[in-house]
Every structure is written in structure tokens, then in C-alpha cells.
Amino acid sequence: MATIIAALTNFGQSLAAIGLSLLYSVLAVFQAAFALVQSTIESILKLGQSITTLVLELFQGMFGFVFANFAAVLVVGGVYYLYTLRQQGRGPKMLQKNRL
């Protein structure tokens, strides 16, 4: 009788160990997913910081002044071009006026 109880005890301990291992596996998957999201957000923030630093460094000094004015002229010119296309009704669908 002692061997049956020992075998059942061993079996129960094995099942408990398997269940605990499964629980640890599920927790490890959640931890890995959390780490992935965290590192992705961190990378996006670092990319934004790098782009901001690049833009600020480009717009320093005389070359930066000229480049900033050139960029401003391009932006204003592009907006004016899209505005005139919209007024003429020849622009992209999303820019056209809704006429009833």
C-alpha cells in the first residue's frame, strides 16, 4: 500500500510541476510581449529624438538660416498650389470642395 501512495504522491508532484511550468511559460510569454512593446515605444521615441536633433542641427548657422527659409518657401508654395487646385476643382478627391 505504501508503494501506491508513494506513486500517487509522485504523480501529483509531477502534475503540479507541469502546471507550474505551464504557468511560468505563460508568464514568460506575457513578459516577452511587454518587453517587445516597451522596446518598440522606446525605439520610436529615440527615432523622434534623433530626427529632432537632426533638424535642429541643420537649422543652425548661416546654412541653416538659408535652408530654413528655403524649406518655408517650399511649404508655403506647396500649400498655395494645393489651394489653387482645390479652387479650380482639379485637385485630389480629398481636397475638392463638396458641391451640393
Backbone as CSV, one residue per row, in Angstrom:
resi,resn,N_x,N_y,N_z,CA_x,CA_y,CA_z,C_x,C_y,C_z
1,MET,0.812,-1.182,0.000,0.000,0.000,0.000,0.865,1.260,0.000
2,ALA,2.008,1.186,0.628,2.898,2.340,0.692,3.413,2.702,-0.686
3,THR,3.612,1.701,-1.534,4.127,1.996,-2.870,3.070,2.688,-3.729
4,ILE,1.796,2.354,-3.525,0.731,3.009,-4.289,0.616,4.471,-3.871
5,ILE,0.685,4.725,-2.570,0.609,6.099,-2.072,1.822,6.892,-2.544
6,ALA,2.992,6.272,-2.510,4.202,6.950,-2.982,4.107,7.252,-4.473
7,ALA,3.561,6.314,-5.237,3.416,6.528,-6.679,2.413,7.643,-6.961
8,LEU,1.295,7.654,-6.221,0.302,8.712,-6.415,0.843,10.075,-5.988
9,THR,1.616,10.087,-4.904,2.241,11.328,-4.455,3.216,11.837,-5.505
10,ASN,4.014,10.934,-6.031,4.975,11.300,-7.076,4.240,11.819,-8.318
11,PHE,3.134,11.146,-8.670,2.330,11.568,-9.814,1.744,12.965,-9.582
12,GLY,1.234,13.213,-8.391,0.676,14.528,-8.047,1.731,15.618,-8.096
13,GLN,2.921,15.302,-7.577,4.011,16.272,-7.622,4.424,16.560,-9.066
14,SER,4.412,15.523,-9.888,4.752,15.712,-11.300,3.716,16.589,-11.995
15,LEU,2.428,16.341,-11.713,1.379,17.178,-12.301,1.499,18.628,-11.829
16,ALA,1.808,18.806,-10.553,1.984,20.158,-10.025,3.173,20.845,-10.686
17,ALA,4.259,20.108,-10.890,5.436,20.675,-11.548,5.121,21.050,-12.996
18,ILE,4.344,20.201,-13.675,3.948,20.505,-15.055,3.063,21.756,-15.090
19,GLY,2.108,21.829,-14.178,1.235,23.008,-14.113,2.009,24.275,-13.815
20,LEU,2.964,24.182,-12.891,3.790,25.332,-12.553,4.653,25.744,-13.737
21,SER,5.177,24.772,-14.460,5.976,25.075,-15.652,5.132,25.756,-16.722
22,LEU,3.897,25.287,-16.896,2.995,25.936,-17.853,2.684,27.371,-17.438
23,LEU,2.459,27.577,-16.154,2.201,28.923,-15.656,3.395,29.833,-15.908
24,TYR,4.594,29.343,-15.619,5.802,30.127,-15.869,5.971,30.419,-17.359
25,SER,5.596,29.463,-18.199,5.686,29.680,-19.647,4.731,30.776,-20.098
26,VAL,3.506,30.748,-19.588,2.531,31.784,-19.944,3.012,33.146,-19.459
27,LEU,3.523,33.201,-18.239,4.046,34.462,-17.718,5.237,34.948,-18.535
28,ALA,6.077,34.037,-18.999,7.222,34.416,-19.825,6.771,34.983,-21.169
29,VAL,5.700,34.422,-21.729,5.169,34.954,-22.991,4.650,36.375,-22.781
30,PHE,3.907,36.603,-21.696,3.421,37.951,-21.415,4.573,38.915,-21.169
31,GLN,5.594,38.460,-20.472,6.756,39.306,-20.219,7.468,39.645,-21.526
32,ALA,7.577,38.681,-22.427,8.216,38.930,-23.724,7.395,39.916,-24.551
33,ALA,6.073,39.781,-24.538,5.222,40.716,-25.278,5.343,42.121,-24.698
34,PHE,5.366,42.219,-23.382,5.537,43.518,-22.733,6.889,44.125,-23.077
35,ALA,7.936,43.319,-23.079,9.268,43.813,-23.428,9.315,44.275,-24.881
36,LEU,8.615,43.566,-25.764,8.561,43.969,-27.171,7.884,45.325,-27.323
37,VAL,6.751,45.502,-26.665,6.041,46.782,-26.738,6.895,47.894,-26.151
38,GLN,7.529,47.612,-25.030,8.364,48.610,-24.374,9.533,49.011,-25.259
39,SER,10.209,48.054,-25.857,11.355,48.381,-26.705,10.917,49.079,-27.986
40,THR,9.733,48.731,-28.506,9.227,49.412,-29.699,8.934,50.878,-29.401
41,ILE,8.268,51.141,-28.296,7.971,52.525,-27.916,9.262,53.290,-27.660
42,GLU,10.203,52.650,-26.997,11.488,53.284,-26.730,12.213,53.618,-28.030
43,SER,12.171,52.717,-28.994,12.820,52.959,-30.283,12.147,54.094,-31.042
44,ILE,10.821,54.148,-30.996,10.104,55.232,-31.675,10.453,56.577,-31.046
45,LEU,10.522,56.619,-29.724,10.891,57.862,-29.051,12.318,58.275,-29.381
46,LYS,13.234,57.312,-29.449,14.614,57.635,-29.813,14.705,58.119,-31.253
47,LEU,13.896,57.540,-32.145,13.870,57.994,-33.534,13.378,59.434,-33.614
48,GLY,12.325,59.747,-32.887,11.831,61.126,-32.852,12.860,62.089,-32.300
49,GLN,13.573,61.657,-31.267,14.623,62.491,-30.693,15.745,62.702,-31.699
50,SER,16.104,61.668,-32.427,17.162,61.786,-33.428,16.754,62.714,-34.562
51,ILE,15.504,62.602,-35.006,15.024,63.482,-36.078,14.996,64.929,-35.600
52,THR,14.542,65.146,-34.369,14.523,66.499,-33.821,15.928,67.071,-33.730
53,THR,16.868,66.270,-33.264,18.257,66.717,-33.179,18.809,67.032,-34.560
54,LEU,18.510,66.195,-35.541,18.965,66.429,-36.910,18.428,67.745,-37.445
55,VAL,17.133,67.985,-37.261,16.529,69.217,-37.765,17.125,70.431,-37.070
56,LEU,17.286,70.352,-35.759,17.853,71.485,-35.031,19.291,71.754,-35.439
57,GLU,20.065,70.713,-35.680,21.449,70.907,-36.103,21.534,71.428,-37.531
58,LEU,20.592,71.022,-38.386,20.591,71.521,-39.761,20.260,73.006,-39.821
59,PHE,19.393,73.465,-38.917,18.949,74.847,-38.966,19.817,75.780,-38.127
60,GLN,21.045,75.415,-37.852,21.958,76.277,-37.108,22.894,76.975,-38.079
61,GLY,23.292,78.165,-37.736,24.276,78.883,-38.541,23.672,79.465,-39.809
62,MET,24.551,79.977,-40.680,24.124,80.624,-41.916,23.477,79.629,-42.876
63,PHE,24.079,78.452,-43.012,23.498,77.436,-43.891,22.116,77.038,-43.391
64,GLY,21.972,76.918,-42.100,20.675,76.565,-41.530,19.632,77.639,-41.777
65,PHE,20.047,78.896,-41.704,19.131,80.002,-41.976,18.627,79.944,-43.413
66,VAL,19.546,79.738,-44.339,19.170,79.644,-45.753,18.284,78.422,-45.978
67,PHE,18.658,77.293,-45.397,17.889,76.058,-45.567,16.488,76.197,-44.977
68,ALA,16.374,76.838,-43.816,15.069,77.022,-43.178,14.172,77.906,-44.036
69,ASN,14.731,78.962,-44.602,13.932,79.829,-45.476,13.515,79.096,-46.745
70,PHE,14.405,78.300,-47.299,14.077,77.514,-48.487,12.953,76.527,-48.173
71,ALA,13.048,75.872,-47.024,12.011,74.921,-46.624,10.680,75.639,-46.409
72,ALA,10.715,76.826,-45.813,9.482,77.583,-45.590,8.843,77.984,-46.918
73,VAL,9.661,78.410,-47.888,9.139,78.774,-49.208,8.514,77.555,-49.876
74,LEU,9.154,76.385,-49.757,8.594,75.165,-50.345,7.253,74.800,-49.716
75,VAL,7.160,74.907,-48.403,5.908,74.565,-47.719,4.800,75.535,-48.116
76,VAL,5.097,76.827,-48.088,4.083,77.820,-48.451,3.680,77.656,-49.912
77,GLY,4.655,77.422,-50.789,4.354,77.211,-52.205,3.506,75.973,-52.426
78,GLY,3.803,74.894,-51.720,3.019,73.668,-51.845,1.588,73.852,-51.377
79,VAL,1.414,74.551,-50.260,0.067,74.810,-49.752,-0.706,75.680,-50.737
80,TYR,-0.057,76.698,-51.297,-0.718,77.566,-52.281,-1.099,76.778,-53.532
81,TYR,-0.220,75.898,-53.974,-0.500,75.077,-55.157,-1.718,74.185,-54.918
82,LEU,-1.757,73.521,-53.762,-2.910,72.674,-53.446,-4.187,73.499,-53.301
83,TYR,-4.062,74.707,-52.749,-5.229,75.581,-52.605,-5.781,75.977,-53.969
84,THR,-4.890,76.343,-54.906,-5.361,76.733,-56.240,-5.973,75.543,-56.971
85,LEU,-5.409,74.353,-56.803,-6.021,73.169,-57.415,-7.417,72.930,-56.848
86,ARG,-7.552,73.134,-55.553,-8.854,72.923,-54.912,-9.868,73.937,-55.418
87,GLN,-9.448,75.174,-55.578,-10.362,76.207,-56.058,-10.821,75.932,-57.485
88,GLN,-9.941,75.339,-58.283,-10.279,75.029,-59.670,-11.027,73.700,-59.791
89,GLY,-11.064,72.935,-58.719,-11.759,71.655,-58.732,-10.985,70.554,-59.433
90,ARG,-9.664,70.702,-59.558,-8.856,69.703,-60.252,-7.929,68.949,-59.307
91,GLY,-8.009,69.218,-58.042,-7.091,68.593,-57.102,-7.513,67.184,-56.738
92,PRO,-6.788,66.588,-55.805,-7.159,65.252,-55.324,-8.563,65.265,-54.724
93,LYS,-9.195,64.111,-54.722,-10.583,63.987,-54.253,-10.762,64.545,-52.843
94,MET,-9.782,64.296,-51.975,-9.944,64.733,-50.591,-9.841,66.249,-50.444
95,LEU,-9.268,66.946,-51.450,-9.129,68.396,-51.368,-10.249,69.136,-52.092
96,GLN,-11.051,68.442,-52.876,-12.088,69.107,-53.659,-13.236,69.554,-52.767
97,LYS,-13.858,70.635,-53.187,-14.999,71.154,-52.436,-16.194,70.234,-52.619
98,ASN,-16.997,70.135,-51.596,-18.250,69.382,-51.695,-19.314,70.307,-52.261
99,ARG,-19.790,70.008,-53.442,-20.813,70.832,-54.085,-22.131,70.070,-54.083
100,LEU,-23.137,70.721,-53.568,-24.452,70.082,-53.485,-25.322,70.413,-54.659
